């Protein structure tokens, strides 16, 4: 059966078009918010349900694993059940799992329902993107990508803000309960306004082996990336086993998908040069998008003493700048500006953001970070939409849906990879920085001796004995050392991520683009 031609596709108009787009982007943002909303609440959750710091990490890990497993399968599942049924079912599953997460009173119950929530949420992300792209004719793909890009940036940014505020002012249970009214509304709207993909053909057979190999490969890889740091990487037998499973599963998955006519995930699409290059860019984008959202809150709370709510609220203006920049990018692309030029501009804006953060000091305050986060907002906007447009611009129908799922999976894996790399880097330089600093804290160093004497006198004045005063002075100096050490480590972390971003430039230059391709994207459908 042939795919429906573009000429026979009727695009939604007026109110129907925008309620469809709003429903889809709201669901995508909801799923992305839940990727990060739990992070700032883990301490309260662990205390409430009696879990250790290591165990509570599974609340985040389980969601990430199920997310990255289901995302590449969404195109196949959408065609199997019909996009309207699959999208609505994903909303309902996500909403019900949110309710059960909020009601959970033990660690493993919560972990299970977070896994289920991730299955529903992952189904929303890529399907929402194909719904938004399908609501616009090919000539307006830049607008469609800009709308989805706003959700991609705002979701992970608003997550910690909402999580911190709700946990501080109500209770951690409500970070899950808040999804319920939104999810119920979205389910009704999805059923009434989301349509099946034009030209969709129900798979004649289901590639069960391909799905199994994908689950093993991607699930194991995500587990290694999420848990590697806490388990000291390959010093852990568990990490070694899951690494082997990931490699074997990936090889088996590739062989399987290339050898059958009905693959669960059409990886033959990577023979498309631009899609392959775009995937590398998406991977780096994931490192940037999730890595900076991960590292900055830690830096602000540990080094500068900010609260979780204060940290989250601070990051909102940068996300709003991205929202402002997205329509600008769509307009530039609509006027025929080379997407490669826009992406390289975004790379330099983002690089500048990271270099400015890398110059932080103990005296830094919120005003020192507003301008860097404005740069981040514009930089991310200038990178996200053009990357997707270049990667999937010449694809259509089922190929477009498959490519979108692969792009989202690669971006999620890039985020997990980025967080793991940052953790490894910070851990490795932490001891080195501390050792260098300790060399200056001796009785022979004038400034440290004076600081020690001043603190001792302060505690003596507060009625402590000489031994108590000296002990407290040493503890306070150790705290000051830790703060300084953390700032230096995070500064180096920001600079390291900045260096990774520069790798985008040669990749962008390798992507093929000319105005004839642009005309083909707009007219040859």
Buried (B, 14 or more C-beta within 10 A) or exposed (E): EEBBEBEEBEEBEEEBBEBBBBBBBBBBBBBBBBBBBBBBBBEBBBEBBEBEEEBBBBBBBBBBBBBBBBBBBBBBBBBBBBBBBBBBBBBBBBBBBBBBBBEBEEBEBBBBBBBBBBBBBBBBBBBBBBBBBBBBBBBBBBBBBBBBBBBBBBBBBBBBBBBBBBBBEEBBBBBBBBBBEBBEBBBEBBBEBBBBBBBBEEBEEEBEBBBBBBBBBBBBBBBBBBBBBBBEBEEBEEBEEBBEBBEBBBEBBBEBBEEEEEBBBBBEBEEBEBBBBBBBBBBBBBBBBBBBBBBBBBBBBBBBEBEBBBBBBBBBBBBBBBBBBBBBBBEBBBEEBBBBBBBBBBBBBBBBBBBBBBEBEEEBEBEBBBEBBBBBBBBBBBBBBBBBBBBBBBBBBBBBBBBBBBBBBBBBBBBBBBBBBBBEBBEEBBEEBBEEBEEEBEEEEEEBEEBBEEBBEBBBEEEBEEEBBBBBBBEBBEEBBBBBBBBBBBBBBBBBBBEBBEBBBEBBEEBEBEEEBBEBBBEEB
